[in-house]
Structures are given as structure tokens and as C-alpha cells.
Amino acid sequence: MARFRASGVAVIATVLVVAAGGYFVLQHLEGEKARSAARPTGPVVPVTVAVAQKRDVPVIVRGLGTVQAFKMVTVKTRVDGQIVKIAFEEGQDVKEGDPLFQIDPRPFQATLDQAKATKKKDEAQLEGAQLDLERYSKLIGSGYQSRQSYDQQQATVDALKGSIAADQAAIDNAQLNLSYADIRSPIAGRTGQRLVDLGNLVQASQNTALVTITQIKPIFVNFTIPQYANHNLRKNQAKSALTAVAYAADDKFKLAEGKVTLVDNQIDPATGTLRLKAEFANTDERLWPGEFVNVHLTLSMRDDVVTVPQRAILQGATGYYAFIVKPDNTVERRSVEVDAQQDEIAVIGKGIALGEKVVIDGQYRLSNGSKVRVDQPTANSPAATPAGKEG
């Protein structure tokens, strides 16, 4: 019996030892697991982030345009003669009616004086012929004058009246040629290069240009846009004139803002583009005739949409994605839908919520779950500054 009790004690002791050992191993494994979880899975990556914001974003279509003068006139002579006076400087602003050139007026003045003298002579002859006609009319009944003599005198009076009318026409023509000798600006604008010098002989038949005048306030920009924008363009233009913004060749420096005044009546089948014209006040003369510009045409406005900086959006084999910074400073690679990208802003359709932090610099060192350190600018910085600010 004592022997049986000793064996039972030994078994119980063995069970206790095994249990204690299992407990120790379990505790050791739990500790290792906790320590492993506490250790970082990789290096901490420094990144810059921005906050997804809501804003109103315009729907913009871009086109290439050419600046065109509002009006342009090539001044030419309408009479022959020698230039005796030039009344402007090259590049000078002139008003409508300002003098430009003076052609020697003396030949035209002499022709005018001659025409006036001829008219006076014919008027004097007409006065005498009319007196004779009155006398003939009194004597024809008494038989002292024949009916034939009266009719001949009447014809003389009528011929002199016709001569006087021709004399007046000659006077008008001479006065017109004399006015053509004084060449004045037909429009308000800026003069270009002078193409003739003082003393040059000019002839109307040679069609020689004297100077070109362009009106640059206001000014036009002719530009084209892709045909896919035609429907929305015409629909919104019918409500109110659309806004067109002209940018310099780098497509960043804003030059001027104007309104669309013309939508062409057909699409060019060769290029698949639609031609438009916009008018700009151009008070600061930033637009110059013949200049090539980039035009941003605002078709409509997206109201209250989620936006992030465009550089936060990456493109992979399956589409667009971005890295979202979570509260524990790890990142999540998330697929996103992008409705539009313009002016360094990406308009988000799905995938990023308002207020979430997105990585805008340092993405190419990240993978899903990477630990990050947020550098300046901080998460409170704006999502982006729209492009197109004046330099």
C-alpha cells in the first residue's frame, strides 16, 4: 500500500514538472511574439504629405492660339505725288483722323482753282444766254424773232447748264484729290515700320504700302480646341460668354483673361478641331499680334469635389493609386479613381476621403504597410497651389 502511494506521488510530481515546463515555454513564446510585434518591419521612410480638400474646380479644355490685331490697316496713297511731310514716329499710338503723310498739294490745288474758274466762266455765259432767251420769248409773237431762233437759244441755255454741272463735278473731284493728298489714320492704333521716306514719289497705281496701323486694345486670340468639347462648349456659351485665359508658351505664366466671341460654324475634318475667337481688353499690352499662346477655356465648374496634389497620384498596371498615411504613421497603398488632372490638381472620384493624408513626395520608396516620418510641409499645408499664377 505504501508502495502504491509512492508511485502516485511520483506521477503527480512528473505531471507538475511537465505543466510548469509547458507554461514556461508558452510564456517565452508570447514574449517573443510581443517583442517581434514591437520591432519595426523595415526602415522609417521620410515623406511629405498633403491633406485631401474640397474645392470648386473648373472644367478646362486647352488649345493653341495666335494673337490677332482687333483691326489692321495698311495705309496706301490714292493719288500720285511727292511726300513732303511725315507727321508721326514709328511705333507711335495714333487716333483716328491723326495726320500721317502729306503729299505735295500744289498740283491738286491748281486743278481745283482751274475747275472753279471754268465754272465761273460758264455761269457768266449762262446768265447772258438766259437774258437773250427772255428777249427772244418777247419778240417771237411780234414776228421779230423766229421760232427756230428761240429754240436754238433755249438749247444754248441748256448746254451751258450742263457745262456748269460738269464744272461742279470737276470741282468735287479736285477737292477729293486734294483731301487725298493729306493722308490721315483711318483707325486708332499703333503705327508700325515706316515704309517710305520724306521726298519719295508715290503713285496710286503701284499700290505701295506706306505704313501699317494695328489696333491692339482690345485684341483677339484665334485658337482651336478638340472636337469632343463642341457640345458642352456651345451649350454653355449659349448661357453666357465663356472665359478664355491666355498663357505664355510655357503654359504657366498667365497673360490675360477674356471672353469667347465666336464659335466657328464647322469643325475642321482634317484636324478634328473647332476654331474659336476670344476678345481681350489687353490694357497692359501683354498680348501682341502674331504671338503664339496657350489658351485655357473654362467650360463649366465642378462644385465641392475632393482634390489632392497631382503628384500624389501614381499610375500602375491596374490604374491609378496613392499612398494614404494612417494614424499609426504607416501607409496604405490604395487604388483611386481620378476624374480629372489639371493645374497640378487631381480631382478624385473614389478612393480618397476628405481630410485624409496623402503622400506627395517620397512615394517611390514605399510599399504597403511601410513606416513613415512626415517631414515639412506638414499635413496642415494646402493640397496644392493652382498653376497659372502670374510670375
C-alpha positions in Angstrom: 0.0 0.0 0.0 2.8 2.4 0.9 4.5 1.4 -2.3 1.4 2.3 -4.3 1.2 5.7 -2.6 4.8 6.5 -3.5 4.2 5.7 -7.2 1.2 8.1 -7.2 3.2 10.9 -5.7 5.9 10.4 -8.4 3.3 10.6 -11.2 1.8 13.7 -9.8 5.3 15.3 -9.4 6.1 14.4 -13.0 2.8 16.0 -14.2 3.5 19.1 -12.3 7.0 19.4 -13.8 5.7 19.0 -17.3 3.0 21.5 -16.7 5.4 24.0 -15.3 7.7 23.5 -18.3 4.9 24.0 -20.8 3.8 27.2 -19.0 7.4 28.5 -19.2 7.6 27.7 -22.9 4.3 29.3 -23.6 5.3 32.5 -21.7 8.5 32.6 -23.6 6.8 32.3 -26.9 4.3 35.0 -26.0 7.1 37.3 -25.0 9.0 36.7 -28.3 5.8 37.4 -30.2 5.2 40.7 -28.4 8.8 41.7 -28.9 8.6 40.8 -32.6 5.5 42.9 -33.0 7.1 45.8 -31.2 10.1 45.8 -33.6 9.6 47.8 -36.9 9.2 45.7 -40.0 11.5 48.0 -42.1 13.3 51.4 -42.2 11.3 54.5 -41.5 10.8 56.5 -44.8 10.7 60.3 -44.7 7.8 61.6 -46.7 5.9 64.8 -47.4 2.1 64.8 -47.2 -0.9 66.9 -48.0 -4.5 66.8 -46.9 -7.3 66.0 -49.3 -9.5 69.1 -49.6 -12.8 70.0 -51.2 -12.9 72.9 -53.6 -14.6 74.1 -56.8 -12.5 73.1 -59.8 -13.2 74.4 -63.3 -13.6 72.1 -66.3 -10.9 73.3 -68.6 -10.1 72.4 -72.2 -6.8 73.6 -73.7 -5.9 74.9 -77.1 -3.2 76.6 -79.1 -3.9 80.1 -80.4 -2.5 83.1 -82.3 -2.9 86.7 -81.2 -4.7 88.8 -83.9 -5.0 92.6 -84.0 -8.5 93.8 -83.4 -8.1 95.9 -86.6 -5.2 96.2 -89.0 -5.0 98.7 -91.9 -2.2 99.1 -94.5 -2.1 102.7 -95.4 -1.6 103.5 -99.1 -1.8 106.5 -101.3 -4.8 107.3 -103.5 -3.1 110.0 -105.5 0.2 110.5 -107.2 2.8 112.9 -105.8 5.8 113.5 -103.7 5.8 113.1 -99.9 6.6 116.5 -98.4 5.8 115.8 -94.7 5.7 112.8 -92.3 3.7 113.6 -89.1 4.3 110.5 -86.9 7.1 108.4 -85.4 7.4 104.6 -85.9 5.7 102.7 -83.1 3.6 105.8 -82.1 0.0 105.5 -80.9 -2.3 107.5 -83.2 -6.0 108.3 -83.0 -8.5 108.1 -85.9 -8.0 111.2 -88.1 -4.5 112.0 -87.0 -2.2 113.2 -89.8 0.4 110.6 -91.2 1.7 111.8 -94.5 1.4 114.9 -96.7 1.7 114.6 -100.4 2.6 117.8 -102.3 -0.9 119.5 -102.6 0.0 122.2 -105.1 -0.9 120.3 -108.3 -4.3 119.4 -106.8 -4.9 122.9 -105.6 -4.2 124.3 -109.0 -6.6 121.8 -110.6 -9.2 122.8 -108.1 -8.7 126.5 -108.9 -8.9 125.8 -112.6 -12.2 123.9 -112.2 -13.7 126.8 -110.1 -12.6 129.3 -112.8 -14.2 127.3 -115.6 -17.4 127.1 -113.6 -17.5 130.9 -113.1 -17.0 131.4 -116.9 -19.8 129.1 -117.8 -22.1 130.7 -115.2 -21.4 134.1 -116.8 -22.2 132.7 -120.2 -25.4 131.1 -118.9 -26.5 134.4 -117.4 -26.1 136.1 -120.8 -27.8 133.3 -122.7 -30.8 133.4 -120.3 -31.2 137.1 -120.9 -31.2 136.6 -124.7 -33.7 133.8 -124.3 -36.1 136.1 -122.4 -35.8 138.7 -125.1 -36.5 136.1 -127.8 -39.6 135.0 -126.0 -41.0 138.5 -126.1 -40.2 139.1 -129.8 -41.3 135.8 -131.1 -45.0 136.8 -131.0 -44.4 140.1 -132.9 -42.6 138.4 -135.7 -39.1 139.9 -135.0 -37.7 136.5 -133.9 -38.5 133.2 -135.5 -39.4 130.1 -133.5 -36.2 128.5 -134.7 -34.0 131.2 -133.2 -35.9 130.8 -129.9 -35.3 127.1 -129.9 -31.6 127.4 -130.7 -31.2 129.9 -127.8 -33.0 127.5 -125.5 -30.6 124.8 -126.5 -27.7 127.1 -125.8 -29.0 127.8 -122.3 -29.5 124.0 -121.6 -26.0 123.2 -122.8 -24.5 125.9 -120.5 -26.4 124.4 -117.6 -24.9 121.0 -118.4 -21.4 122.5 -118.6 -21.9 124.1 -115.2 -22.9 120.7 -113.7 -19.8 119.2 -115.2 -17.7 122.0 -113.8 -19.1 121.3 -110.3 -18.2 117.6 -110.7 -14.7 118.6 -111.7 -14.5 120.8 -108.6 -15.7 118.0 -106.3 -13.1 115.6 -107.9 -10.4 118.2 -107.4 -11.3 118.8 -103.8 -11.4 115.0 -103.2 -7.9 114.6 -104.7 -6.7 117.5 -102.6 -8.0 115.8 -99.5 -6.3 112.5 -100.5 -3.0 114.4 -100.5 -3.4 114.7 -96.7 -3.2 111.1 -95.6 -4.7 110.5 -92.1 -5.1 107.5 -89.9 -8.3 105.6 -90.6 -8.3 103.9 -87.2 -7.0 104.3 -83.7 -4.0 102.1 -83.1 -0.2 101.8 -83.2 1.9 102.5 -86.2 4.5 100.0 -87.5 7.6 100.5 -89.6 7.5 103.4 -92.0 7.9 102.0 -95.5 8.6 105.3 -97.4 10.8 108.3 -96.6 10.4 112.0 -96.9 10.8 113.1 -100.6 9.7 109.7 -102.1 7.4 109.8 -105.1 4.4 107.6 -104.6 1.8 106.5 -107.2 -1.6 105.1 -106.6 -1.2 102.6 -109.5 1.8 101.0 -107.8 -0.2 100.1 -104.7 2.7 101.0 -102.5 2.2 100.5 -98.7 3.2 103.5 -96.6 2.7 102.2 -93.1 0.6 99.6 -91.2 -1.5 100.5 -88.2 -2.8 97.9 -85.8 -5.4 98.2 -83.0 -4.2 96.2 -80.0 -6.7 97.5 -77.4 -8.8 95.3 -77.4 -7.3 92.4 -79.2 -8.3 88.9 -80.5 -6.9 85.4 -80.0 -7.8 82.8 -82.6 -7.5 79.2 -81.2 -8.6 75.7 -81.7 -9.9 73.0 -79.3 -10.6 69.3 -79.8 -14.0 68.5 -81.3 -15.1 66.4 -78.3 -15.7 69.6 -76.4 -18.0 71.0 -79.0 -21.4 70.0 -77.4 -20.6 71.3 -73.9 -19.0 74.4 -75.4 -22.0 75.5 -77.4 -24.4 74.6 -74.6 -22.6 76.7 -72.0 -21.8 79.5 -74.5 -25.5 80.0 -75.2 -26.0 80.8 -71.5 -23.2 83.3 -71.2 -19.8 84.1 -72.8 -17.2 81.6 -71.7 -13.9 82.6 -70.1 -10.7 82.1 -72.0 -7.3 82.6 -70.3 -4.2 83.1 -72.4 -0.9 81.7 -71.1 2.7 82.2 -72.4 4.5 79.5 -74.3 5.5 77.7 -71.1 1.8 77.3 -70.3 2.4 78.6 -66.8 2.6 82.4 -67.0 -0.8 84.0 -67.2 -1.0 86.7 -69.7 -4.7 87.8 -69.9 -8.3 86.8 -69.4 -11.0 87.4 -72.0 -14.4 86.2 -73.3 -15.2 83.9 -76.3 -16.9 86.0 -79.0 -17.0 83.5 -81.9 -17.6 79.7 -82.3 -16.9 78.7 -85.9 -19.8 77.2 -87.8 -17.9 74.0 -88.7 -15.3 71.5 -87.4 -12.2 71.1 -89.5 -12.4 67.5 -90.8 -8.6 67.4 -91.4 -7.6 68.1 -87.8 -10.8 67.3 -85.9 -10.7 70.7 -84.2 -13.1 73.6 -83.7 -11.9 77.2 -84.2 -12.9 79.9 -81.7 -12.1 83.6 -81.2 -11.8 85.3 -77.8 -11.6 89.1 -77.2 -9.2 90.5 -74.5 -9.1 94.1 -73.2 -5.3 94.0 -73.3 -5.0 97.2 -71.4 -1.5 96.2 -70.2 -0.4 95.1 -73.7 0.7 91.7 -72.7 -0.8 90.2 -75.9 0.9 91.2 -79.1 -0.3 90.5 -82.7 1.2 87.4 -84.2 2.2 85.8 -80.8 1.5 82.1 -80.2 -0.2 81.5 -76.8 -1.8 78.6 -74.9 -5.5 79.1 -74.2 -7.3 77.5 -71.3 -11.1 77.6 -71.9 -13.4 77.1 -68.9 -16.4 75.1 -70.0 -18.1 74.7 -66.6 -17.4 74.3 -62.8 -17.1 71.1 -60.7 -18.5 72.2 -57.3 -17.3 70.9 -54.0 -15.1 68.0 -55.2 -12.3 66.2 -53.3 -8.9 67.2 -54.6 -5.2 66.3 -53.9 -2.0 67.5 -55.5 -1.5 65.9 -58.8 1.9 64.5 -57.8 0.3 62.3 -55.1 -1.3 60.2 -57.8 0.8 57.4 -59.3 -0.1 55.1 -62.2 0.4 51.3 -62.1 -0.5 48.3 -64.2 -4.0 48.3 -62.7 -4.7 52.0 -62.8 -4.1 55.0 -60.5 -3.2 54.6 -56.9 -1.9 56.7 -53.9 -0.3 56.1 -50.6 -2.5 57.1 -47.6 -0.9 57.9 -44.3 -2.8 56.2 -41.4 -2.8 57.4 -37.8 -0.1 55.0 -36.8 2.3 56.5 -39.4 2.1 53.6 -41.7 0.9 53.9 -45.3 -1.7 52.1 -47.2 -1.5 51.7 -51.0 -5.0 52.4 -52.2 -6.5 52.3 -55.7 -8.2 55.6 -56.7 -10.4 56.9 -59.5 -9.3 60.2 -61.0 -11.9 62.3 -62.7 -9.5 65.0 -64.0 -6.0 66.3 -63.7 -5.3 69.9 -64.4 -3.3 72.8 -63.0 -1.3 70.4 -60.7 -4.6 69.3 -59.1 -6.2 65.8 -59.3 -9.9 65.6 -58.9 -10.8 62.3 -57.0 -13.8 60.3 -57.9 -13.3 57.4 -55.5 -10.7 56.2 -53.1 -9.7 59.2 -51.0 -11.9 60.8 -48.4 -11.9 64.4 -47.3 -9.2 65.1 -44.7 -7.1 62.0 -45.4 -3.4 62.5 -45.7 -1.7 61.5 -49.0 2.0 61.2 -49.7 3.2 63.8 -52.3 6.9 63.2 -52.0 8.9 60.0 -51.3 6.3 57.5 -52.7 8.8 55.5 -54.7 10.5 54.2 -51.5 7.2 53.0 -50.1 5.3 49.7 -50.1 2.0 48.8 -48.4 2.5 49.0 -44.6 5.7 51.0 -44.7 6.5 53.1 -41.7 6.9 56.8 -42.5 8.1 60.0 -40.9 6.2 63.1 -42.0 8.5 66.0 -43.0 7.6 69.6 -43.8 5.4 70.9 -45.2 3.1 69.5 -42.6 -0.3 67.9 -43.1 -1.9 71.3 -42.5 -0.4 72.7 -45.7 -2.7 73.3 -48.6 -3.3 70.4 -51.0 -1.7 72.4 -53.8 -1.4 75.8 -55.3 -3.1 76.0 -58.7 -0.9 76.7 -61.6 -1.2 79.8 -63.7 -0.4 82.4 -61.1 1.3 85.5 -62.5 5.0 85.4 -62.3 
